[in-house]
């Protein structure tokens, strides 16, 4: 997972650098915000799954509770970005595609941790 993490950060940096072409702080902020949300959500999901992968009924319940809390927090952050902060919708969606691009390019890579 370390490879996917660093590859997604590099792709997000490339996308943020490309957004500088438009010379708009709103567009660059939106790309960075979308990428930060999707990368942190992926990492948090990875952490939750690795910690609760015991198979017992307690771990399944803990996974469900943590997943619901994560989704609630993610929903609040998305609401705040869209309603309260000036995000550009298309640039925000481009930032959210960071993990899709990363897994699409490097998903077939067989990593041995």
Secondary structure, DSSP 8 states (H G I E B T S, - for coil): -HHHHHHHHHHHHHHHHHHGGGT-HHHHHHHHHHHHHHHHHHHHHHHHHHHSTT-SHHHHHHHHHHHHHHHHHHHHHHHHHHHTS---HHHHHHHHTHHHHHHHHHTT-----
